[in-house]
Amino acid sequence: MLLTLLISLTTLFLVPFVLTSSVLCVHHAFRTADIHEVLPPLLSPVVVVAMSVLQAIDGPRSTPRTACGSSSSRARRCP
């Protein structure tokens, strides 16, 4: 019961914070409010969906990459 209450309070705080911060991020990063004042709230869901689709298609890498970009187990010196 306590865990459920803690999760619900956390969600109650995080959902409005994430939505507001995503709109502000799109507003300031892309300066879309200079074009039209309604564009940032309309563009942020599109950006979120596009990034979700890209992550779902690409997915995480199965093997970690080294600093030089090779996936071999032994470390090589970068040129």
All heavy atoms as a GROMACS GRO file, in nm:
protein
  591
    1MET      N    1   0.082  -0.119   0.000
    1MET     CA    2   0.000   0.000   0.000
    1MET      C    3   0.087   0.126   0.000
    1MET      O    4   0.057   0.220  -0.069
    1MET     CB    5  -0.091  -0.003   0.122
    1MET     CG    6  -0.164   0.124   0.142
    1MET     SD    7  -0.336   0.095   0.135
    1MET     CE    8  -0.392   0.252   0.184
    2LEU      N    9   0.192   0.123   0.079
    2LEU     CA   10   0.282   0.238   0.085
    2LEU      C   11   0.356   0.255  -0.048
    2LEU      O   12   0.375   0.367  -0.096
    2LEU     CB   13   0.381   0.222   0.200
    2LEU     CG   14   0.478   0.338   0.221
    2LEU    CD1   15   0.401   0.464   0.256
    2LEU    CD2   16   0.579   0.303   0.326
    3LEU      N   17   0.394   0.144  -0.109
    3LEU     CA   18   0.463   0.150  -0.238
    3LEU      C   19   0.371   0.206  -0.346
    3LEU      O   20   0.413   0.287  -0.429
    3LEU     CB   21   0.513   0.011  -0.276
    3LEU     CG   22   0.592   0.002  -0.406
    3LEU    CD1   23   0.718   0.084  -0.396
    3LEU    CD2   24   0.623  -0.141  -0.439
    4THR      N   25   0.247   0.165  -0.345
    4THR     CA   26   0.149   0.217  -0.442
    4THR      C   27   0.130   0.367  -0.425
    4THR      O   28   0.123   0.441  -0.523
    4THR     CB   29   0.015   0.145  -0.426
    4THR    OG1   30   0.037   0.004  -0.434
    4THR    CG2   31  -0.084   0.188  -0.533
    5LEU      N   32   0.122   0.411  -0.302
    5LEU     CA   33   0.108   0.554  -0.274
    5LEU      C   34   0.230   0.631  -0.321
    5LEU      O   35   0.218   0.738  -0.382
    5LEU     CB   36   0.085   0.576  -0.125
    5LEU     CG   37   0.070   0.722  -0.080
    5LEU    CD1   38  -0.056   0.781  -0.141
    5LEU    CD2   39   0.067   0.730   0.069
    6LEU      N   40   0.348   0.576  -0.298
    6LEU     CA   41   0.471   0.641  -0.340
    6LEU      C   42   0.480   0.649  -0.492
    6LEU      O   43   0.516   0.753  -0.548
    6LEU     CB   44   0.591   0.566  -0.284
    6LEU     CG   45   0.727   0.627  -0.311
    6LEU    CD1   46   0.738   0.762  -0.244
    6LEU    CD2   47   0.835   0.534  -0.264
    7ILE      N   48   0.444   0.543  -0.561
    7ILE     CA   49   0.448   0.542  -0.707
    7ILE      C   50   0.346   0.640  -0.764
    7ILE      O   51   0.374   0.713  -0.859
    7ILE     CB   52   0.426   0.400  -0.761
    7ILE    CG1   53   0.547   0.314  -0.729
    7ILE    CG2   54   0.398   0.401  -0.911
    7ILE    CD1   55   0.529   0.168  -0.761
    8SER      N   56   0.226   0.645  -0.707
    8SER     CA   57   0.124   0.736  -0.758
    8SER      C   58   0.162   0.882  -0.735
    8SER      O   59   0.138   0.967  -0.820
    8SER     CB   60  -0.012   0.704  -0.697
    8SER     OG   61  -0.010   0.727  -0.558
    9LEU      N   62   0.222   0.912  -0.621
    9LEU     CA   63   0.265   1.050  -0.597
    9LEU      C   64   0.380   1.089  -0.689
    9LEU      O   65   0.386   1.202  -0.738
    9LEU     CB   66   0.307   1.067  -0.450
    9LEU     CG   67   0.194   1.069  -0.349
    9LEU    CD1   68   0.250   1.075  -0.207
    9LEU    CD2   69   0.101   1.184  -0.374
   10THR      N   70   0.470   0.995  -0.714
   10THR     CA   71   0.580   1.022  -0.806
   10THR      C   72   0.527   1.046  -0.946
   10THR      O   73   0.568   1.139  -1.016
   10THR     CB   74   0.679   0.905  -0.806
   10THR    OG1   75   0.723   0.884  -0.672
   10THR    CG2   76   0.797   0.933  -0.895
   11THR      N   77   0.433   0.964  -0.990
   11THR     CA   78   0.373   0.980  -1.122
   11THR      C   79   0.296   1.111  -1.130
   11THR      O   80   0.301   1.181  -1.232
   11THR     CB   81   0.281   0.862  -1.153
   11THR    OG1   82   0.356   0.742  -1.140
   11THR    CG2   83   0.223   0.873  -1.292
   12LEU      N   84   0.226   1.145  -1.025
   12LEU     CA   85   0.149   1.270  -1.021
   12LEU      C   86   0.241   1.390  -1.038
   12LEU      O   87   0.203   1.489  -1.099
   12LEU     CB   88   0.071   1.279  -0.890
   12LEU     CG   89  -0.024   1.396  -0.875
   12LEU    CD1   90  -0.138   1.383  -0.976
   12LEU    CD2   91  -0.079   1.401  -0.734
   13PHE      N   92   0.362   1.382  -0.985
   13PHE     CA   93   0.458   1.490  -1.002
   13PHE      C   94   0.526   1.486  -1.138
   13PHE      O   95   0.544   1.589  -1.203
   13PHE     CB   96   0.564   1.485  -0.892
   13PHE     CG   97   0.679   1.578  -0.916
   13PHE    CD1   98   0.664   1.713  -0.898
   13PHE    CD2   99   0.801   1.529  -0.959
   13PHE    CE1  100   0.769   1.800  -0.922
   13PHE    CE2  101   0.907   1.614  -0.982
   13PHE     CZ  102   0.891   1.750  -0.963
   14LEU      N  103   0.564   1.367  -1.183
   14LEU     CA  104   0.646   1.356  -1.304
   14LEU      C  105   0.571   1.386  -1.433
   14LEU      O  106   0.629   1.445  -1.524
   14LEU     CB  107   0.708   1.217  -1.312
   14LEU     CG  108   0.827   1.193  -1.221
   14LEU    CD1  109   0.877   1.052  -1.236
   14LEU    CD2  110   0.937   1.292  -1.248
   15VAL      N  111   0.447   1.346  -1.444
   15VAL     CA  112   0.374   1.363  -1.570
   15VAL      C  113   0.362   1.512  -1.608
   15VAL      O  114   0.401   1.549  -1.719
   15VAL     CB  115   0.238   1.293  -1.566
   15VAL    CG1  116   0.150   1.332  -1.683
   15VAL    CG2  117   0.257   1.142  -1.562
   16PRO      N  118   0.313   1.599  -1.522
   16PRO     CA  119   0.307   1.740  -1.562
   16PRO      C  120   0.446   1.802  -1.583
   16PRO      O  121   0.464   1.885  -1.672
   16PRO     CB  122   0.236   1.810  -1.447
   16PRO     CG  123   0.172   1.704  -1.369
   16PRO     CD  124   0.248   1.578  -1.393
   17PHE      N  125   0.542   1.760  -1.502
   17PHE     CA  126   0.678   1.813  -1.517
   17PHE      C  127   0.738   1.775  -1.651
   17PHE      O  128   0.797   1.858  -1.720
   17PHE     CB  129   0.766   1.762  -1.403
   17PHE     CG  130   0.907   1.810  -1.410
   17PHE    CD1  131   0.939   1.940  -1.376
   17PHE    CD2  132   1.009   1.726  -1.453
   17PHE    CE1  133   1.069   1.986  -1.384
   17PHE    CE2  134   1.138   1.770  -1.460
   17PHE     CZ  135   1.168   1.900  -1.425
   18VAL      N  136   0.723   1.650  -1.692
   18VAL     CA  137   0.778   1.604  -1.819
   18VAL      C  138   0.708   1.672  -1.936
   18VAL      O  139   0.772   1.714  -2.032
   18VAL     CB  140   0.768   1.450  -1.829
   18VAL    CG1  141   0.797   1.402  -1.970
   18VAL    CG2  142   0.864   1.386  -1.731
   19LEU      N  143   0.578   1.684  -1.929
   19LEU     CA  144   0.504   1.750  -2.038
   19LEU      C  145   0.544   1.897  -2.050
   19LEU      O  146   0.568   1.946  -2.161
   19LEU     CB  147   0.354   1.737  -2.015
   19LEU     CG  148   0.296   1.597  -2.029
   19LEU    CD1  149   0.149   1.596  -1.994
   19LEU    CD2  150   0.319   1.542  -2.168
   20THR      N  151   0.553   1.966  -1.938
   20THR     CA  152   0.590   2.106  -1.942
   20THR      C  153   0.734   2.125  -1.989
   20THR      O  154   0.763   2.212  -2.071
   20THR     CB  155   0.574   2.170  -1.802
   20THR    OG1  156   0.440   2.150  -1.759
   20THR    CG2  157   0.604   2.317  -1.805
   21SER      N  158   0.823   2.041  -1.940
   21SER     CA  159   0.962   2.056  -1.980
   21SER      C  160   0.985   2.020  -2.126
   21SER      O  161   1.071   2.079  -2.192
   21SER     CB  162   1.053   1.972  -1.890
   21SER     OG  163   1.022   1.835  -1.905
   22SER      N  164   0.907   1.926  -2.180
   22SER     CA  165   0.924   1.894  -2.322
   22SER      C  166   0.879   2.010  -2.410
   22SER      O  167   0.942   2.040  -2.511
   22SER     CB  168   0.848   1.766  -2.358
   22SER     OG  169   0.710   1.785  -2.344
   23VAL      N  170   0.772   2.077  -2.371
   23VAL     CA  171   0.727   2.193  -2.448
   23VAL      C  172   0.830   2.305  -2.439
   23VAL      O  173   0.864   2.368  -2.540
   23VAL     CB  174   0.589   2.241  -2.397
   23VAL    CG1  175   0.553   2.376  -2.456
   23VAL    CG2  176   0.482   2.139  -2.432
   24LEU      N  177   0.884   2.329  -2.320
   24LEU     CA  178   0.985   2.434  -2.305
   24LEU      C  179   1.114   2.399  -2.378
   24LEU      O  180   1.180   2.487  -2.434
   24LEU     CB  181   1.013   2.459  -2.157
   24LEU     CG  182   0.901   2.527  -2.080
   24LEU    CD1  183   0.934   2.534  -1.931
   24LEU    CD2  184   0.873   2.665  -2.135
   25CYS      N  185   1.148   2.272  -2.380
   25CYS     CA  186   1.269   2.230  -2.451
   25CYS      C  187   1.255   2.254  -2.601
   25CYS      O  188   1.346   2.306  -2.665
   25CYS     CB  189   1.295   2.082  -2.423
   25CYS     SG  190   1.439   2.019  -2.505
   26VAL      N  191   1.142   2.217  -2.656
   26VAL     CA  192   1.119   2.241  -2.799
   26VAL      C  193   1.114   2.391  -2.827
   26VAL      O  194   1.166   2.438  -2.927
   26VAL     CB  195   0.990   2.170  -2.845
   26VAL    CG1  196   0.950   2.214  -2.984
   26VAL    CG2  197   1.007   2.020  -2.841
   27HIS      N  198   1.054   2.465  -2.737
   27HIS     CA  199   1.041   2.609  -2.754
   27HIS      C  200   1.178   2.677  -2.760
   27HIS      O  201   1.205   2.758  -2.848
   27HIS     CB  202   0.958   2.668  -2.640
   27HIS     CG  203   0.957   2.816  -2.635
   27HIS    ND1  204   0.878   2.891  -2.717
   27HIS    CD2  205   1.027   2.904  -2.558
   27HIS    CE1  206   0.898   3.018  -2.691
   27HIS    NE2  207   0.987   3.029  -2.595
   28HIS      N  208   1.267   2.642  -2.667
   28HIS     CA  209   1.396   2.710  -2.659
   28HIS      C  210   1.501   2.649  -2.750
   28HIS      O  211   1.587   2.721  -2.802
   28HIS     CB  212   1.445   2.712  -2.514
   28HIS     CG  213   1.363   2.799  -2.426
   28HIS    ND1  214   1.360   2.935  -2.439
   28HIS    CD2  215   1.278   2.768  -2.326
   28HIS    CE1  216   1.277   2.986  -2.350
   28HIS    NE2  217   1.226   2.887  -2.279
   29ALA      N  218   1.498   2.518  -2.769
   29ALA     CA  219   1.602   2.455  -2.850
   29ALA      C  220   1.583   2.484  -2.998
   29ALA      O  221   1.678   2.512  -3.070
   29ALA     CB  222   1.603   2.305  -2.826
   30PHE      N  223   1.461   2.474  -3.045
   30PHE     CA  224   1.435   2.495  -3.187
   30PHE      C  225   1.384   2.635  -3.219
   30PHE      O  226   1.365   2.668  -3.335
   30PHE     CB  227   1.333   2.393  -3.237
   30PHE     CG  228   1.377   2.251  -3.219
   30PHE    CD1  229   1.299   2.161  -3.151
   30PHE    CD2  230   1.498   2.208  -3.271
   30PHE    CE1  231   1.340   2.030  -3.134
   30PHE    CE2  232   1.539   2.077  -3.255
   30PHE     CZ  233   1.460   1.989  -3.187
   31ARG      N  234   1.360   2.718  -3.117
   31ARG     CA  235   1.309   2.854  -3.131
   31ARG      C  236   1.184   2.858  -3.219
   31ARG      O  237   1.167   2.942  -3.307
   31ARG     CB  238   1.417   2.947  -3.185
   31ARG     CG  239   1.533   2.963  -3.091
   31ARG     CD  240   1.634   3.061  -3.140
   31ARG     NE  241   1.577   3.191  -3.173
   31ARG     CZ  242   1.583   3.298  -3.096
   31ARG    NH1  243   1.645   3.291  -2.982
   31ARG    NH2  244   1.530   3.410  -3.135
   32THR      N  245   1.096   2.762  -3.194
   32THR     CA  246   0.974   2.753  -3.274
   32THR      C  247   0.873   2.860  -3.239
   32THR      O  248   0.784   2.889  -3.319
   32THR     CB  249   0.909   2.615  -3.258
   32THR    OG1  250   0.887   2.590  -3.119
   32THR    CG2  251   0.996   2.507  -3.317
   33ALA      N  252   0.884   2.921  -3.122
   33ALA     CA  253   0.789   3.026  -3.086
   33ALA      C  254   0.811   3.152  -3.168
   33ALA      O  255   0.722   3.237  -3.175
   33ALA     CB  256   0.800   3.059  -2.938
   34ASP      N  257   0.928   3.165  -3.231
   34ASP     CA  258   0.950   3.279  -3.319
   34ASP      C  259   0.865   3.268  -3.445
   34ASP      O  260   0.832   3.368  -3.507
   34ASP     CB  261   1.098   3.289  -3.358
   34ASP     CG  262   1.185   3.326  -3.240
   34ASP    OD1  263   1.130   3.375  -3.139
   34ASP    OD2  264   1.307   3.306  -3.249
   35ILE      N  265   0.834   3.145  -3.483
   35ILE     CA  266   0.750   3.124  -3.602
   35ILE      C  267   0.604   3.147  -3.568
   35ILE      O  268   0.535   3.224  -3.634
   35ILE     CB  269   0.772   2.982  -3.657
   35ILE    CG1  270   0.917   2.965  -3.697
   35ILE    CG2  271   0.678   2.954  -3.773
   35ILE    CD1  272   0.955   2.824  -3.729
   36HIS      N  273   0.556   3.078  -3.464
   36HIS     CA  274   0.417   3.095  -3.420
   36HIS      C  275   0.408   3.051  -3.276
   36HIS      O  276   0.474   2.956  -3.235
   36HIS     CB  277   0.322   3.013  -3.508
   36HIS     CG  278   0.179   3.052  -3.492
   36HIS    ND1  279   0.099   2.999  -3.395
   36HIS    CD2  280   0.103   3.139  -3.562
   36HIS    CE1  281  -0.023   3.052  -3.405
   36HIS    NE2  282  -0.022   3.138  -3.506
   37GLU      N  283   0.325   3.114  -3.196
   37GLU     CA  284   0.318   3.085  -3.052
   37GLU      C  285   0.257   2.948  -3.021
   37GLU      O  286   0.276   2.895  -2.913
   37GLU     CB  287   0.242   3.195  -2.979
   37GLU     CG  288   0.097   3.206  -3.020
   37GLU     CD  289   0.026   3.321  -2.952
   37GLU    OE1  290   0.094   3.412  -2.903
   37GLU    OE2  291  -0.098   3.318  -2.949
   38VAL      N  292   0.184   2.890  -3.113
   38VAL     CA  293   0.120   2.761  -3.089
   38VAL      C  294   0.205   2.644  -3.141
   38VAL      O  295   0.178   2.530  -3.112
   38VAL     CB  296  -0.021   2.759  -3.154
   38VAL    CG1  297  -0.096   2.632  -3.121
   38VAL    CG2  298  -0.102   2.878  -3.107
   39LEU      N  299   0.311   2.673  -3.212
   39LEU     CA  300   0.392   2.567  -3.271
   39LEU      C  301   0.466   2.479  -3.170
   39LEU      O  302   0.470   2.357  -3.189
   39LEU     CB  303   0.490   2.628  -3.372
   39LEU     CG  304   0.558   2.531  -3.467
   39LEU    CD1  305   0.456   2.452  -3.545
   39LEU    CD2  306   0.650   2.605  -3.560
   40PRO      N  307   0.525   2.531  -3.062
   40PRO     CA  308   0.594   2.441  -2.968
   40PRO      C  309   0.506   2.332  -2.908
   40PRO      O  310   0.546   2.216  -2.907
   40PRO     CB  311   0.648   2.535  -2.861
   40PRO     CG  312   0.662   2.665  -2.929
   40PRO     CD  313   0.550   2.671  -3.029
   41PRO      N  314   0.384   2.362  -2.859
   41PRO     CA  315   0.302   2.252  -2.805
   41PRO      C  316   0.256   2.154  -2.913
   41PRO      O  317   0.229   2.037  -2.883
   41PRO     CB  318   0.181   2.322  -2.743
   41PRO     CG  319   0.215   2.463  -2.733
   41PRO     CD  320   0.324   2.492  -2.830
   42LEU      N  321   0.248   2.197  -3.036
   42LEU     CA  322   0.209   2.105  -3.143
   42LEU      C  323   0.326   2.020  -3.190
   42LEU      O  324   0.308   1.907  -3.234
   42LEU     CB  325   0.151   2.183  -3.261
   42LEU     CG  326   0.019   2.255  -3.236
   42LEU    CD1  327  -0.021   2.335  -3.359
   42LEU    CD2  328  -0.089   2.157  -3.199
   43LEU      N  329   0.447   2.075  -3.182
   43LEU     CA  330   0.564   2.005  -3.232
   43LEU      C  331   0.621   1.904  -3.133
   43LEU      O  332   0.676   1.801  -3.174
   43LEU     CB  333   0.673   2.107  -3.269
   43LEU     CG  334   0.798   2.055  -3.336
   43LEU    CD1  335   0.761   1.992  -3.470
   43LEU    CD2  336   0.896   2.167  -3.356
   44SER      N  337   0.607   1.928  -3.004
   44SER     CA  338   0.668   1.839  -2.906
   44SER      C  339   0.613   1.696  -2.910
   44SER      O  340   0.693   1.602  -2.903
   44SER     CB  341   0.659   1.897  -2.765
   44SER     OG  342   0.528   1.926  -2.732
   45PRO      N  343   0.482   1.670  -2.925
   45PRO     CA  344   0.438   1.530  -2.938
   45PRO      C  345   0.491   1.463  -3.064
   45PRO      O  346   0.522   1.344  -3.064
   45PRO     CB  347   0.286   1.538  -2.941
   45PRO     CG  348   0.251   1.669  -2.887
   45PRO     CD  349   0.366   1.759  -2.915
   46VAL      N  350   0.506   1.540  -3.171
   46VAL     CA  351   0.560   1.484  -3.295
   46VAL      C  352   0.705   1.442  -3.276
   46VAL      O  353   0.745   1.333  -3.320
   46VAL     CB  354   0.548   1.587  -3.409
   46VAL    CG1  355   0.617   1.540  -3.535
   46VAL    CG2  356   0.402   1.618  -3.437
   47VAL      N  357   0.783   1.523  -3.207
   47VAL     CA  358   0.923   1.490  -3.182
   47VAL      C  359   0.934   1.367  -3.092
   47VAL      O  360   1.016   1.278  -3.114
   47VAL     CB  361   0.997   1.612  -3.120
   47VAL    CG1  362   1.136   1.575  -3.074
   47VAL    CG2  363   1.002   1.725  -3.219
   48VAL      N  364   0.849   1.359  -2.990
   48VAL     CA  365   0.851   1.244  -2.898
   48VAL      C  366   0.815   1.115  -2.972
   48VAL      O  367   0.880   1.012  -2.955
   48VAL     CB  368   0.756   1.268  -2.780
   48VAL    CG1  369   0.734   1.142  -2.700
   48VAL    CG2  370   0.809   1.378  -2.691
   49VAL      N  371   0.714   1.119  -3.056
   49VAL     CA  372   0.673   0.999  -3.130
   49VAL      C  373   0.783   0.959  -3.230
   49VAL      O  374   0.815   0.841  -3.244
   49VAL     CB  375   0.539   1.023  -3.202
   49VAL    CG1  376   0.508   0.913  -3.301
   49VAL    CG2  377   0.428   1.034  -3.100
   50ALA      N  378   0.843   1.056  -3.295
   50ALA     CA  379   0.949   1.025  -3.392
   50ALA      C  380   1.069   0.961  -3.323
   50ALA      O  381   1.125   0.862  -3.372
   50ALA     CB  382   0.991   1.152  -3.464
   51MET      N  383   1.108   1.013  -3.207
   51MET     CA  384   1.221   0.954  -3.135
   51MET      C  385   1.186   0.816  -3.081
   51MET      O  386   1.271   0.727  -3.078
   51MET     CB  387   1.264   1.047  -3.020
   51MET     CG  388   1.319   1.179  -3.068
   51MET     SD  389   1.455   1.164  -3.184
   51MET     CE  390   1.582   1.103  -3.079
   52SER      N  391   1.062   0.794  -3.040
   52SER     CA  392   1.020   0.662  -2.992
   52SER      C  393   1.023   0.560  -3.105
   52SER      O  394   1.067   0.446  -3.085
   52SER     CB  395   0.880   0.668  -2.933
   52SER     OG  396   0.877   0.755  -2.824
   53VAL      N  397   0.979   0.600  -3.222
   53VAL     CA  398   0.981   0.509  -3.338
   53VAL      C  399   1.125   0.476  -3.377
   53VAL      O  400   1.158   0.360  -3.402
   53VAL     CB  401   0.904   0.571  -3.456
   53VAL    CG1  402   0.930   0.495  -3.584
   53VAL    CG2  403   0.755   0.575  -3.425
   54LEU      N  404   1.212   0.577  -3.377
   54LEU     CA  405   1.352   0.552  -3.410
   54LEU      C  406   1.418   0.458  -3.309
   54LEU      O  407   1.495   0.370  -3.346
   54LEU     CB  408   1.429   0.683  -3.417
   54LEU     CG  409   1.401   0.769  -3.539
   54LEU    CD1  410   1.474   0.902  -3.527
   54LEU    CD2  411   1.442   0.697  -3.665
   55GLN      N  412   1.387   0.476  -3.182
   55GLN     CA  413   1.444   0.388  -3.081
   55GLN      C  414   1.388   0.248  -3.091
   55GLN      O  415   1.460   0.150  -3.070
   55GLN     CB  416   1.420   0.444  -2.942
   55GLN     CG  417   1.486   0.363  -2.833
   55GLN     CD  418   1.463   0.420  -2.695
   55GLN    OE1  419   1.389   0.515  -2.679
   55GLN    NE2  420   1.525   0.360  -2.596
   56ALA      N  421   1.260   0.235  -3.125
   56ALA     CA  422   1.200   0.102  -3.140
   56ALA      C  423   1.258   0.028  -3.260
   56ALA      O  424   1.278  -0.093  -3.256
   56ALA     CB  425   1.049   0.115  -3.153
   57ILE      N  426   1.286   0.100  -3.367
   57ILE     CA  427   1.341   0.038  -3.487
   57ILE      C  428   1.488   0.004  -3.466
   57ILE      O  429   1.533  -0.107  -3.496
   57ILE     CB  430   1.324   0.131  -3.609
   57ILE    CG1  431   1.178   0.140  -3.647
   57ILE    CG2  432   1.406   0.081  -3.727
   57ILE    CD1  433   1.148   0.245  -3.751
   58ASP      N  434   1.566   0.098  -3.414
   58ASP     CA  435   1.709   0.079  -3.399
   58ASP      C  436   1.741  -0.012  -3.282
   58ASP      O  437   1.818  -0.106  -3.294
   58ASP     CB  438   1.778   0.215  -3.381
   58ASP     CG  439   1.928   0.206  -3.385
   58ASP    OD1  440   1.979   0.116  -3.455
   58ASP    OD2  441   1.993   0.289  -3.321
   59GLY      N  442   1.683   0.013  -3.167
   59GLY     CA  443   1.706  -0.069  -3.049
   59GLY      C  444   1.845  -0.053  -2.993
   59GLY      O  445   1.932   0.010  -3.052
   60PRO      N  446   1.869  -0.113  -2.877
   60PRO     CA  447   2.003  -0.104  -2.817
   60PRO      C  448   2.102  -0.195  -2.890
   60PRO      O  449   2.064  -0.294  -2.952
   60PRO     CB  450   1.981  -0.151  -2.674
   60PRO     CG  451   1.861  -0.238  -2.682
   60PRO     CD  452   1.775  -0.180  -2.792
   61ARG      N  453   2.227  -0.162  -2.883
   61ARG     CA  454   2.331  -0.244  -2.946
   61ARG      C  455   2.355  -0.368  -2.862
   61ARG      O  456   2.354  -0.364  -2.740
   61ARG     CB  457   2.460  -0.165  -2.960
   61ARG     CG  458   2.445  -0.045  -3.048
   61ARG     CD  459   2.583   0.008  -3.083
   61ARG     NE  460   2.575   0.131  -3.156
   61ARG     CZ  461   2.554   0.139  -3.286
   61ARG    NH1  462   2.534   0.031  -3.356
   61ARG    NH2  463   2.550   0.256  -3.346
   62SER      N  464   2.380  -0.481  -2.929
   62SER     CA  465   2.403  -0.605  -2.856
   62SER      C  466   2.544  -0.616  -2.801
   62SER      O  467   2.568  -0.679  -2.700
   62SER     CB  468   2.373  -0.725  -2.947
   62SER     OG  469   2.458  -0.720  -3.060
   63THR      N  470   2.641  -0.554  -2.869
   63THR     CA  471   2.779  -0.557  -2.820
   63THR      C  472   2.826  -0.416  -2.795
   63THR      O  473   2.801  -0.326  -2.875
   63THR     CB  474   2.873  -0.622  -2.925
   63THR    OG1  475   2.864  -0.550  -3.046
   63THR    CG2  476   2.836  -0.766  -2.949
   64PRO      N  477   2.894  -0.394  -2.683
   64PRO     CA  478   2.943  -0.258  -2.657
   64PRO      C  479   3.058  -0.223  -2.750
   64PRO      O  480   3.135  -0.310  -2.792
   64PRO     CB  481   2.991  -0.267  -2.512
   64PRO     CG  482   3.016  -0.410  -2.487
   64PRO     CD  483   2.922  -0.486  -2.577
   65ARG      N  484   3.067  -0.098  -2.782
   65ARG     CA  485   3.173  -0.051  -2.872
   65ARG      C  486   3.286   0.010  -2.790
   65ARG      O  487   3.263   0.068  -2.685
   65ARG     CB  488   3.118   0.049  -2.971
   65ARG     CG  489   3.012  -0.012  -3.059
   65ARG     CD  490   2.998   0.068  -3.185
   65ARG     NE  491   2.903   0.003  -3.271
   65ARG     CZ  492   2.935  -0.063  -3.380
   65ARG    NH1  493   3.061  -0.073  -3.415
   65ARG    NH2  494   2.844  -0.119  -3.454
   66THR      N  495   3.406  -0.001  -2.843
   66THR     CA  496   3.521   0.059  -2.775
   66THR      C  497   3.532   0.205  -2.817
   66THR      O  498   3.454   0.254  -2.898
   66THR     CB  499   3.650  -0.016  -2.810
   66THR    OG1  500   3.671  -0.006  -2.951
   66THR    CG2  501   3.642  -0.162  -2.769
   67ALA      N  502   3.633   0.271  -2.766
   67ALA     CA  503   3.650   0.413  -2.795
   67ALA      C  504   3.680   0.437  -2.942
   67ALA      O  505   3.647   0.540  -2.998
   67ALA     CB  506   3.761   0.471  -2.709
   68CYS      N  507   3.742   0.341  -3.010
   68CYS     CA  508   3.777   0.358  -3.151
   68CYS      C  509   3.662   0.316  -3.243
   68CYS      O  510   3.671   0.336  -3.362
   68CYS     CB  511   3.900   0.275  -3.186
   68CYS     SG  512   4.047   0.334  -3.101
   69GLY      N  513   3.560   0.255  -3.189
   69GLY     CA  514   3.448   0.216  -3.271
   69GLY      C  515   3.448   0.069  -3.311
   69GLY      O  516   3.357   0.024  -3.378
   70SER      N  517   3.548  -0.008  -3.269
   70SER     CA  518   3.547  -0.151  -3.304
   70SER      C  519   3.478  -0.228  -3.194
   70SER      O  520   3.478  -0.189  -3.078
   70SER     CB  521   3.689  -0.202  -3.326
   70SER     OG  522   3.744  -0.245  -3.205
   71SER      N  523   3.419  -0.340  -3.228
   71SER     CA  524   3.348  -0.420  -3.130
   71SER      C  525   3.430  -0.541  -3.086
   71SER      O  526   3.377  -0.634  -3.029
   71SER     CB  527   3.214  -0.465  -3.186
   71SER     OG  528   3.235  -0.540  -3.304
   72SER      N  529   3.561  -0.541  -3.114
   72SER     CA  530   3.644  -0.655  -3.076
   72SER      C  531   3.670  -0.653  -2.926
   72SER      O  532   3.660  -0.549  -2.861
   72SER     CB  533   3.776  -0.654  -3.152
   72SER     OG  534   3.851  -0.540  -3.115
   73SER      N  535   3.703  -0.769  -2.872
   73SER     CA  536   3.722  -0.779  -2.726
   73SER      C  537   3.856  -0.723  -2.682
   73SER      O  538   3.869  -0.677  -2.570
   73SER     CB  539   3.709  -0.924  -2.684
   73SER     OG  540   3.808  -1.001  -2.749
   74ARG      N  541   3.956  -0.725  -2.765
   74ARG     CA  542   4.085  -0.670  -2.725
   74ARG      C  543   4.092  -0.523  -2.762
   74ARG      O  544   4.040  -0.477  -2.862
   74ARG     CB  545   4.198  -0.747  -2.788
   74ARG     CG  546   4.194  -0.740  -2.935
   74ARG     CD  547   4.298  -0.826  -3.000
   74ARG     NE  548   4.264  -0.815  -3.142
   74ARG     CZ  549   4.342  -0.846  -3.239
   74ARG    NH1  550   4.458  -0.896  -3.214
   74ARG    NH2  551   4.305  -0.831  -3.363
   75ALA      N  552   4.159  -0.450  -2.680
   75ALA     CA  553   4.168  -0.305  -2.700
   75ALA      C  554   4.278  -0.274  -2.800
   75ALA      O  555   4.387  -0.330  -2.796
   75ALA     CB  556   4.196  -0.236  -2.567
   76ARG      N  557   4.247  -0.188  -2.893
   76ARG     CA  558   4.345  -0.143  -2.991
   76ARG      C  559   4.370   0.004  -2.971
   76ARG      O  560   4.285   0.076  -2.920
   76ARG     CB  561   4.292  -0.165  -3.133
   76ARG     CG  562   4.285  -0.309  -3.172
   76ARG     CD  563   4.260  -0.316  -3.320
   76ARG     NE  564   4.116  -0.321  -3.342
   76ARG     CZ  565   4.063  -0.332  -3.462
   76ARG    NH1  566   4.138  -0.336  -3.567
   76ARG    NH2  567   3.934  -0.337  -3.476
   77ARG      N  568   4.484   0.047  -3.018
   77ARG     CA  569   4.513   0.190  -3.009
   77ARG      C  570   4.444   0.261  -3.126
   77ARG      O  571   4.442   0.212  -3.236
   77ARG     CB  572   4.663   0.214  -3.017
   77ARG     CG  573   4.735   0.157  -2.896
   77ARG     CD  574   4.874   0.203  -2.899
   77ARG     NE  575   4.872   0.345  -2.863
   77ARG     CZ  576   4.958   0.400  -2.782
   77ARG    NH1  577   5.053   0.329  -2.729
   77ARG    NH2  578   4.952   0.528  -2.754
   78CYS      N  579   4.390   0.377  -3.098
   78CYS     CA  580   4.325   0.456  -3.202
   78CYS      C  581   4.432   0.521  -3.288
   78CYS      O  582   4.534   0.566  -3.238
   78CYS     CB  583   4.238   0.564  -3.139
   78CYS     SG  584   4.103   0.497  -3.043
   79PRO      N  585   4.410   0.528  -3.419
   79PRO     CA  586   4.510   0.592  -3.507
   79PRO      C  587   4.514   0.742  -3.486
   79PRO      O  588   4.428   0.805  -3.444
   79PRO     CB  589   4.463   0.559  -3.647
   79PRO     CG  590   4.324   0.510  -3.636
   79PRO     CD  591   4.301   0.474  -3.493
   0.00000   0.00000   0.00000
